[in-house]
């Protein structure tokens, strides 16, 4: 859960007859290597387009289809033609960039202005030592009033870099945030020339902040979570078991904006060491996410130098994905960088490139 284009690569063929330059067995080995690399990316890339699952893999890897091969014995040297025909040019449309890759032109805007804060009477709880903050649920009577600052509608474009099984890749992403003061619509989209992922969240804006009604996650086909608030539960289109809906629950996209609204409304919550927890609804299940506030940093990103607060969601065990967010005050505390790390090598790093009208 922002678009791009990729030019058709020039094939590094030597001058003259291609078969004279590369022996037949060498050509076969190179072809096999290229196919293997594409298979790894096709299987792994959707899993590293973040949906934040913590079941031991980055989400999407469980949906990788089986890759079936069969071995064909190579023809004997006597059977090879003396003068093999030139290979046909590959269809150019296979290498054409996706139509949706290049983002629509839009006028770049300056960093978002300060956002009006809406004070509400419910207090925000802190732990006994002042270090713990628990979302919106379980509010205490002796804490300070809750103040939210909902970010203005905007679109953030990102460059994405990553690595899967030692194979580097790059992509584009965009986060679009819209609201009319009563309802909201959010979208996070990642596009690579061999795969894409789109996450959507729709819901209402209330005194408690964002109240999602539907969360969608699409790689090949969409799966969705439905917030049935009148029944106090969340149901899933994937036919996984329903889960109870707790106060302050968010989905795996709306949680970004809810964090921004909480931090923007009261920057004191950005004290290093403060933690916040949410029920985080994914496309198939519910989890508890705990974010810990870190230090302010100055980042040098494709869009320029910007100050941001680092917030970390640590992995629960060694197989989980570690998530790092950098939230920029200039953009209403929306994320200007998101980095997910899986194991010791696989990662995806989403870096702010520009800010535009939604």
Sine and cosine of phi, psi and omega as CSV:
sin_phi,cos_phi,sin_psi,cos_psi,sin_omega,cos_omega
0.00,0.00,0.00,0.00,0.00,0.00
0.00,0.00,0.80,-0.60,-0.34,-0.94
-0.75,-0.66,0.21,-0.98,-0.07,-1.00
-0.33,-0.95,0.14,-0.99,0.06,-1.00
-0.77,-0.64,0.47,-0.88,0.01,-1.00
-0.75,-0.66,0.86,-0.51,0.02,-1.00
-0.92,0.39,0.45,-0.89,0.06,-1.00
-0.91,0.41,0.80,-0.61,-0.06,-1.00
-0.95,0.33,0.61,-0.79,0.08,-1.00
-0.98,0.20,0.79,-0.62,-0.03,-1.00
-0.98,0.20,0.78,-0.63,-0.09,-1.00
-0.99,0.15,0.86,0.51,0.02,-1.00
-0.99,0.15,0.63,-0.78,0.08,-1.00
-0.96,0.28,0.34,-0.94,0.02,-1.00
-0.92,0.40,0.47,-0.88,0.04,-1.00
1.00,-0.02,-0.29,-0.96,-0.04,-1.00
-0.94,0.34,0.83,-0.56,-0.05,-1.00
-0.88,0.47,-0.62,0.79,-0.04,-1.00
-0.96,0.29,-0.42,0.91,0.10,-0.99
-0.94,0.34,-0.52,0.86,-0.07,-1.00
-0.99,0.15,-0.56,0.83,-0.03,-1.00
-0.84,-0.54,0.83,-0.56,0.08,-1.00
-0.87,0.50,0.40,-0.91,-0.06,-1.00
-0.85,0.52,-0.70,0.71,-0.03,-1.00
-0.92,0.38,-0.58,0.81,0.05,-1.00
-0.90,0.43,-0.68,0.74,0.05,-1.00
-0.86,0.51,-0.67,0.74,0.01,-1.00
-0.89,0.45,-0.66,0.75,0.00,-1.00
-0.91,0.42,-0.66,0.75,0.03,-1.00
-0.90,0.44,-0.66,0.75,0.02,-1.00
-0.88,0.48,-0.70,0.71,0.02,-1.00
-0.88,0.48,-0.65,0.76,-0.01,-1.00
-0.90,0.43,-0.66,0.75,0.02,-1.00
-0.90,0.44,-0.70,0.72,0.02,-1.00
-0.88,0.47,-0.65,0.76,0.01,-1.00
-0.90,0.44,-0.69,0.73,0.00,-1.00
-0.88,0.47,-0.66,0.75,0.02,-1.00
-0.92,0.40,-0.61,0.80,0.02,-1.00
-0.90,0.44,-0.67,0.74,0.01,-1.00
-0.88,0.48,-0.69,0.72,0.00,-1.00
-0.92,0.39,-0.67,0.74,0.01,-1.00
-0.88,0.47,-0.59,0.81,0.02,-1.00
-0.98,0.18,-0.55,0.84,-0.13,-0.99
-0.99,-0.12,-0.52,0.86,-0.11,-0.99
-0.86,0.51,-0.74,0.68,0.01,-1.00
-0.85,0.53,-0.50,0.87,-0.01,-1.00
-0.95,0.31,-0.35,0.94,-0.01,-1.00
-0.97,-0.24,0.10,0.99,0.20,-0.98
-1.00,0.02,0.94,-0.33,-0.43,-0.90
-0.86,0.50,0.78,-0.62,0.33,-0.94
-0.77,-0.64,0.08,1.00,0.29,-0.96
0.94,0.33,0.33,0.95,0.04,-1.00
-0.91,0.42,0.49,-0.87,-0.02,-1.00
-0.79,-0.61,0.69,0.73,0.00,-1.00
-0.99,-0.12,0.36,0.93,-0.02,-1.00
0.98,-0.21,-0.11,0.99,0.05,-1.00
-0.63,-0.78,0.38,-0.92,0.22,-0.98
-0.95,0.30,0.63,-0.78,-0.20,-0.98
-0.85,0.53,0.56,-0.83,0.03,-1.00
0.96,-0.27,-0.43,0.90,-0.05,-1.00
-0.92,0.39,-0.43,0.90,0.00,-1.00
-0.95,0.31,-0.27,0.96,-0.05,-1.00
-1.00,-0.08,0.06,1.00,-0.01,-1.00
-0.89,0.46,0.80,-0.60,-0.01,-1.00
-0.97,0.25,0.44,-0.90,0.01,-1.00
-0.90,0.43,0.60,-0.80,0.01,-1.00
-0.95,-0.33,0.95,-0.33,-0.12,-0.99
-0.98,-0.21,0.75,-0.66,0.01,-1.00
-0.80,-0.60,0.34,-0.94,0.17,-0.99
-0.67,-0.74,0.52,-0.85,-0.06,-1.00
-1.00,-0.06,0.75,-0.66,0.05,-1.00
-0.91,-0.42,0.84,-0.55,-0.01,-1.00
-0.90,0.43,0.70,-0.71,0.01,-1.00
-0.93,0.37,0.56,-0.83,0.03,-1.00
-0.93,0.36,0.51,-0.86,0.03,-1.00
-0.93,0.38,0.33,-0.95,-0.02,-1.00
-0.86,0.50,-0.56,0.83,-0.03,-1.00
-0.92,0.40,-0.48,0.88,-0.06,-1.00
-0.99,0.16,-0.23,0.97,-0.03,-1.00
-0.95,0.32,0.66,-0.75,0.04,-1.00
-0.92,0.40,0.56,-0.83,-0.02,-1.00
-0.92,0.39,-0.61,0.79,0.01,-1.00
-0.79,-0.62,1.00,0.07,-0.05,-1.00
-0.90,0.45,0.56,-0.83,0.01,-1.00
-0.95,0.31,0.47,-0.88,0.03,-1.00
-0.90,0.44,0.61,-0.79,0.05,-1.00
-0.91,0.42,0.63,-0.77,0.05,-1.00
-0.93,0.36,0.56,-0.83,0.04,-1.00
-0.89,0.46,0.71,-0.70,0.05,-1.00
-0.90,0.44,0.53,-0.85,0.02,-1.00
-0.84,0.54,0.80,-0.61,-0.09,-1.00
-0.91,0.41,-0.44,0.90,-0.04,-1.00
-0.92,0.38,-0.35,0.94,0.03,-1.00
-0.91,0.42,-0.54,0.84,-0.06,-1.00
-0.99,-0.13,0.06,1.00,0.00,-1.00
-0.95,0.32,0.59,-0.81,0.05,-1.00
-0.93,0.37,0.46,-0.89,0.03,-1.00
-0.90,0.44,0.57,-0.82,0.01,-1.00
-0.90,0.43,-0.51,0.86,-0.08,-1.00
-1.00,0.00,0.08,1.00,-0.14,-0.99
-0.95,0.30,-0.69,0.73,-0.09,-1.00
-0.99,0.17,0.86,-0.51,-0.02,-1.00
-0.89,0.45,0.54,-0.84,0.03,-1.00
-0.88,0.47,0.60,-0.80,0.00,-1.00
-0.90,0.43,0.69,-0.72,0.04,-1.00
-0.50,-0.87,0.52,-0.86,-0.03,-1.00
-0.95,0.30,0.82,-0.58,0.03,-1.00
-0.94,0.34,0.59,-0.81,-0.04,-1.00
-0.86,-0.51,0.32,-0.95,0.00,-1.00
-0.95,0.30,0.24,-0.97,0.07,-1.00
-0.77,0.63,0.57,-0.82,-0.10,-0.99
-0.86,0.51,0.65,-0.76,0.05,-1.00
-0.95,0.30,0.24,-0.97,0.06,-1.00
-0.82,0.57,0.62,-0.78,-0.11,-0.99
-0.97,-0.25,0.67,-0.74,0.01,-1.00
-0.88,0.47,0.67,-0.74,-0.02,-1.00
-0.99,-0.14,0.61,-0.79,0.02,-1.00
-0.93,-0.36,0.91,-0.41,-0.03,-1.00
-1.00,0.08,0.72,-0.70,0.09,-1.00
-0.79,-0.61,0.37,-0.93,-0.23,-0.97
-0.98,0.20,-0.24,0.97,-0.06,-1.00
-0.97,0.22,0.68,-0.73,-0.01,-1.00
-0.99,0.11,0.33,-0.94,0.04,-1.00
-0.97,-0.25,0.79,-0.62,-0.10,-0.99
-0.99,0.15,0.63,-0.78,0.18,-0.98
-0.87,-0.49,0.49,-0.87,0.07,-1.00
-0.93,0.36,0.10,-1.00,-0.06,-1.00
-0.87,0.50,-0.52,0.85,-0.01,-1.00
-1.00,-0.10,0.08,1.00,0.04,-1.00
0.98,0.18,0.09,1.00,-0.08,-1.00
-1.00,-0.10,-0.36,0.93,-0.13,-0.99
-0.97,-0.23,0.71,-0.71,0.13,-0.99
-0.77,-0.63,0.78,-0.62,-0.11,-0.99
-0.90,-0.43,0.96,0.27,0.11,-0.99
0.76,0.65,-0.75,-0.67,0.01,-1.00
-0.94,-0.35,-0.26,0.96,-0.10,-0.99
-0.97,0.24,0.40,-0.92,0.12,-0.99
0.87,0.49,0.72,0.69,-0.11,-0.99
-0.94,0.34,0.67,-0.74,-0.04,-1.00
-1.00,-0.08,0.37,-0.93,-0.06,-1.00
-1.00,0.09,-0.32,0.95,-0.11,-0.99
-0.97,-0.23,0.25,0.97,-0.01,-1.00
-0.98,-0.17,0.15,-0.99,-0.02,-1.00
-0.96,0.29,0.44,-0.90,-0.02,-1.00
-0.88,0.48,0.53,-0.85,0.02,-1.00
-0.99,0.17,0.76,-0.65,0.06,-1.00
-0.80,-0.59,0.75,-0.66,0.02,-1.00
-0.90,-0.44,0.52,-0.85,0.12,-0.99
-0.75,-0.66,0.99,-0.11,-0.04,-1.00
-0.95,0.32,0.80,-0.60,0.01,-1.00
-0.87,0.49,0.54,-0.84,0.09,-1.00
-0.92,0.39,0.46,-0.89,0.06,-1.00
-0.82,0.57,0.68,-0.73,-0.05,-1.00
-0.29,-0.96,0.18,-0.98,0.10,-0.99
-0.73,-0.68,0.81,-0.59,0.05,-1.00
-0.94,-0.33,0.81,-0.59,0.06,-1.00
-0.98,-0.19,0.59,-0.80,-0.08,-1.00
-0.74,-0.67,0.51,-0.86,0.31,-0.95
-1.00,-0.06,0.61,-0.79,-0.04,-1.00
-0.84,-0.54,0.76,-0.65,0.10,-1.00
-0.83,-0.55,0.53,-0.85,0.01,-1.00
-0.28,-0.96,0.04,-1.00,0.02,-1.00
-0.51,-0.86,0.74,-0.67,0.03,-1.00
-0.80,-0.60,0.87,-0.50,0.03,-1.00
0.78,0.63,0.64,0.77,0.04,-1.00
0.99,0.11,-0.04,1.00,-0.02,-1.00
-0.98,-0.19,0.90,-0.43,0.00,-1.00
-0.97,0.23,0.44,-0.90,0.08,-1.00
-0.48,-0.88,0.24,-0.97,0.07,-1.00
-0.67,-0.74,0.41,-0.91,-0.04,-1.00
-0.42,-0.91,-0.08,-1.00,0.08,-1.00
-0.81,-0.58,0.40,-0.92,0.02,-1.00
-0.52,-0.85,0.36,-0.93,0.10,-0.99
-0.55,-0.83,0.57,-0.82,0.12,-0.99
-0.87,-0.49,0.87,-0.50,-0.02,-1.00
-0.93,-0.38,0.81,-0.59,-0.01,-1.00
-0.83,-0.56,0.85,-0.52,0.01,-1.00
-0.74,-0.67,0.55,-0.84,0.14,-0.99
-0.33,-0.94,0.36,-0.93,0.04,-1.00
-0.89,-0.45,0.28,0.96,-0.03,-1.00
1.00,-0.08,-0.33,0.94,0.01,-1.00
-0.86,-0.51,-0.67,0.75,-0.02,-1.00
-0.81,-0.58,0.38,-0.93,-0.02,-1.00
-0.73,-0.68,0.32,-0.95,0.03,-1.00
-0.56,-0.83,0.85,-0.52,-0.01,-1.00
-0.81,-0.59,0.56,-0.83,0.04,-1.00
-0.60,-0.80,0.71,-0.71,0.10,-0.99
-0.81,-0.58,0.88,-0.48,-0.10,-0.99
-0.80,-0.61,0.70,-0.71,0.08,-1.00
-0.88,-0.48,0.70,-0.72,-0.02,-1.00
-0.74,-0.68,0.83,-0.56,0.15,-0.99
-0.80,-0.60,0.38,-0.92,-0.11,-0.99
-0.93,0.36,-0.20,0.98,0.06,-1.00
-0.90,-0.44,-0.05,1.00,0.00,-1.00
-0.26,-0.97,0.35,-0.93,0.07,-1.00
-0.51,-0.86,0.32,-0.95,0.06,-1.00
-0.58,-0.81,0.69,-0.72,0.03,-1.00
-0.76,-0.65,0.79,-0.61,0.09,-1.00
-0.90,-0.45,0.64,-0.77,-0.01,-1.00
-0.74,-0.68,0.51,-0.86,0.08,-1.00
-0.64,-0.77,0.76,-0.65,0.03,-1.00
-0.77,-0.64,0.61,-0.80,0.00,-1.00
0.00,-1.00,-0.36,-0.93,-0.08,-1.00
-0.90,-0.43,0.42,-0.91,0.15,-0.99
-0.98,-0.21,0.83,-0.56,-0.07,-1.00
-0.76,-0.65,-0.06,-1.00,0.05,-1.00
-0.90,0.43,-0.34,0.94,0.04,-1.00
-1.00,-0.04,0.02,1.00,-0.04,-1.00
0.97,-0.23,-0.64,-0.77,-0.02,-1.00
-0.98,0.18,0.73,-0.69,0.13,-0.99
-0.85,-0.53,1.00,-0.10,-0.04,-1.00
-0.90,0.44,0.55,-0.84,0.13,-0.99
-0.93,-0.37,-0.53,0.85,-0.02,-1.00
-0.50,-0.87,0.70,-0.72,0.09,-1.00
-0.83,-0.56,0.80,-0.60,0.01,-1.00
-0.87,-0.49,0.55,-0.84,0.00,-1.00
-0.66,-0.75,0.89,-0.45,-0.09,-1.00
-0.83,-0.56,0.85,-0.53,0.20,-0.98
-0.93,-0.37,-0.96,0.29,0.14,-0.99
-1.00,-0.09,-0.78,0.62,0.13,-0.99
-0.77,-0.63,0.35,-0.94,-0.10,-0.99
-1.00,0.05,0.65,-0.76,0.24,-0.97
-0.88,-0.48,0.49,-0.87,-0.14,-0.99
-0.61,-0.79,0.44,-0.90,0.13,-0.99
-0.92,-0.39,0.69,-0.73,-0.03,-1.00
-0.88,-0.47,0.83,-0.56,-0.02,-1.00
-1.00,0.03,0.98,-0.22,0.00,-1.00
-1.00,-0.10,0.99,0.16,-0.15,-0.99
-0.92,0.40,-0.55,0.83,0.01,-1.00
-0.92,0.39,-0.38,0.92,0.04,-1.00
-0.98,-0.21,-0.07,1.00,0.03,-1.00
0.92,0.39,0.58,0.82,-0.04,-1.00
-0.51,-0.86,0.21,-0.98,0.12,-0.99
-0.87,-0.50,0.76,-0.65,0.06,-1.00
-0.92,-0.39,0.32,-0.95,-0.13,-0.99
-0.77,-0.64,0.67,-0.74,0.03,-1.00
-0.93,0.36,-0.33,0.94,0.02,-1.00
-0.98,0.19,0.06,1.00,0.02,-1.00
0.91,0.42,0.40,0.92,0.16,-0.99
-0.98,0.20,0.31,-0.95,-0.10,-0.99
-0.87,0.50,0.60,-0.80,0.12,-0.99
-0.88,0.47,0.43,-0.90,0.05,-1.00
-0.78,-0.62,0.50,-0.87,0.06,-1.00
-0.90,0.43,0.58,-0.81,0.02,-1.00
-0.99,-0.15,0.86,-0.51,-0.03,-1.00
-0.98,-0.18,0.40,-0.92,0.04,-1.00
-0.85,0.53,0.66,-0.75,0.02,-1.00
0.99,0.17,0.12,0.99,-0.03,-1.00
-0.89,0.46,0.59,-0.81,0.07,-1.00
-0.79,-0.61,0.21,-0.98,0.18,-0.98
-0.98,-0.21,0.00,-1.00,-0.14,-0.99
-0.97,0.24,0.02,1.00,0.14,-0.99
-0.91,-0.40,-0.70,0.71,-0.03,-1.00
-0.89,0.45,-0.40,0.92,-0.02,-1.00
-0.87,0.48,-0.52,0.86,0.06,-1.00
-0.86,0.52,-0.74,0.67,-0.08,-1.00
-0.96,0.26,-0.57,0.82,0.06,-1.00
-0.89,0.46,-0.67,0.74,0.09,-1.00
-0.86,0.52,-0.70,0.71,0.00,-1.00
-0.87,0.49,-0.67,0.74,-0.01,-1.00
-0.91,0.41,-0.65,0.76,0.01,-1.00
-0.93,0.38,-0.70,0.71,-0.01,-1.00
-0.94,0.35,-0.64,0.77,0.02,-1.00
-0.91,0.41,-0.57,0.82,0.00,-1.00
-0.95,0.30,-0.50,0.87,-0.01,-1.00
-0.51,-0.86,1.00,0.00,-0.02,-1.00
-0.86,0.50,-0.25,0.97,0.04,-1.00
-0.90,0.44,-0.36,0.93,0.06,-1.00
-0.93,0.36,-0.19,0.98,-0.01,-1.00
-1.00,0.05,0.22,0.98,0.06,-1.00
-0.88,0.47,0.79,-0.61,0.01,-1.00
-0.81,0.59,0.72,-0.69,-0.01,-1.00
0.98,-0.19,-0.33,0.94,0.05,-1.00
-0.92,0.39,0.66,-0.76,0.04,-1.00
-0.86,-0.52,0.47,-0.88,0.04,-1.00
-0.71,-0.71,0.66,-0.75,0.00,-1.00
-0.84,-0.55,0.53,-0.85,-0.02,-1.00
-0.65,-0.76,0.52,-0.86,0.33,-0.94
-0.97,0.22,0.88,-0.48,-0.07,-1.00
-0.93,-0.37,0.91,-0.41,-0.04,-1.00
-1.00,-0.02,0.83,-0.56,0.09,-1.00
-0.99,-0.17,-0.15,-0.99,-0.04,-1.00
-0.96,0.30,-0.28,0.96,-0.06,-1.00
-0.74,-0.67,-0.20,0.98,-0.12,-0.99
-0.32,-0.95,0.05,-1.00,0.03,-1.00
-0.89,-0.46,0.59,-0.80,0.05,-1.00
-0.69,-0.72,0.18,-0.98,0.14,-0.99
-0.93,-0.36,0.86,-0.50,0.01,-1.00
-0.96,-0.28,0.73,-0.68,0.04,-1.00
-0.87,-0.49,0.85,-0.52,0.00,-1.00
-0.96,-0.28,0.66,-0.75,0.03,-1.00
-0.88,-0.47,0.77,-0.63,-0.03,-1.00
-0.97,0.23,0.72,-0.69,0.05,-1.00
-0.94,-0.34,-0.51,-0.86,-0.08,-1.00
-1.00,-0.06,0.32,-0.95,0.14,-0.99
-0.96,0.27,0.64,-0.77,0.00,-1.00
-0.71,-0.71,0.42,-0.91,0.15,-0.99
-0.97,-0.24,0.88,-0.48,-0.08,-1.00
-0.97,-0.24,0.63,-0.78,0.15,-0.99
-0.97,-0.26,0.98,-0.21,-0.11,-0.99
-0.92,-0.40,0.20,-0.98,0.03,-1.00
-0.82,0.58,-0.50,0.86,0.01,-1.00
-0.99,0.10,-0.09,1.00,0.00,-1.00
0.81,-0.59,-0.08,-1.00,0.00,-1.00
-1.00,0.07,0.72,-0.70,-0.07,-1.00
-0.49,-0.87,0.55,-0.84,0.04,-1.00
-1.00,0.01,0.66,-0.75,-0.03,-1.00
-0.49,-0.87,0.40,-0.91,0.05,-1.00
-0.99,-0.16,0.78,-0.63,0.00,-1.00
-1.00,0.08,0.74,-0.67,0.06,-1.00
-0.79,-0.62,0.73,-0.68,-0.13,-0.99
-0.86,-0.51,0.67,-0.74,0.21,-0.98
-0.90,-0.43,0.97,-0.24,-0.06,-1.00
-0.96,0.29,0.44,-0.90,0.09,-1.00
-0.95,0.32,0.55,-0.84,0.01,-1.00
-0.97,0.24,-0.61,0.79,0.08,-1.00
-0.63,-0.78,0.02,-1.00,-0.14,-0.99
-0.92,0.40,-0.29,0.96,0.00,-1.00
-1.00,-0.04,-0.17,0.99,-0.03,-1.00
-0.99,0.17,0.32,-0.95,0.06,-1.00
-1.00,0.06,0.73,-0.69,0.11,-0.99
-1.00,-0.01,0.74,-0.67,-0.03,-1.00
-0.90,-0.43,0.73,-0.68,0.06,-1.00
-0.82,-0.57,0.78,-0.62,0.02,-1.00
-0.89,-0.46,0.57,-0.82,0.14,-0.99
-0.85,-0.53,0.92,-0.40,-0.11,-0.99
-0.97,-0.24,0.82,-0.57,-0.13,-0.99
-0.99,-0.16,0.86,-0.51,0.08,-1.00
-0.84,0.55,-0.56,0.83,-0.03,-1.00
-0.90,0.43,-0.36,0.93,0.00,-1.00
-0.91,-0.41,0.55,0.83,0.02,-1.00
0.91,0.41,0.45,0.89,0.00,-1.00
0.92,0.39,0.37,0.93,0.19,-0.98
-0.96,0.27,0.40,-0.92,-0.11,-0.99
-0.97,0.26,0.77,-0.64,0.12,-0.99
-0.98,-0.18,-0.17,0.99,0.10,-0.99
-0.48,-0.88,0.69,-0.72,0.09,-1.00
-0.72,-0.69,0.82,-0.57,0.02,-1.00
-0.81,-0.59,0.81,-0.58,0.10,-1.00
-0.93,-0.37,0.71,-0.70,0.00,-1.00
-0.82,-0.57,0.78,-0.63,0.02,-1.00
-0.88,-0.47,0.87,-0.49,0.00,-1.00
0.91,0.41,-0.59,-0.81,-0.07,-1.00
-0.99,-0.17,-0.15,0.99,-0.12,-0.99
-0.69,-0.72,-0.66,0.75,-0.07,-1.00
-0.94,0.33,0.71,-0.71,0.01,-1.00
-0.38,-0.92,0.30,-0.96,0.18,-0.98
-0.66,-0.75,0.72,-0.70,-0.09,-1.00
-0.79,-0.61,0.90,-0.44,-0.08,-1.00
-0.97,-0.25,0.90,-0.43,-0.19,-0.98
-0.87,-0.50,0.81,-0.58,-0.03,-1.00
-0.86,0.51,0.73,-0.69,0.00,-1.00
-0.90,-0.43,-0.65,0.76,-0.02,-1.00
-0.34,-0.94,0.31,-0.95,0.05,-1.00
-0.85,-0.53,0.76,-0.65,-0.07,-1.00
-0.68,-0.73,0.19,-0.98,0.11,-0.99
-0.93,0.37,0.61,-0.79,-0.05,-1.00
-0.94,0.33,0.00,0.00,0.00,0.00
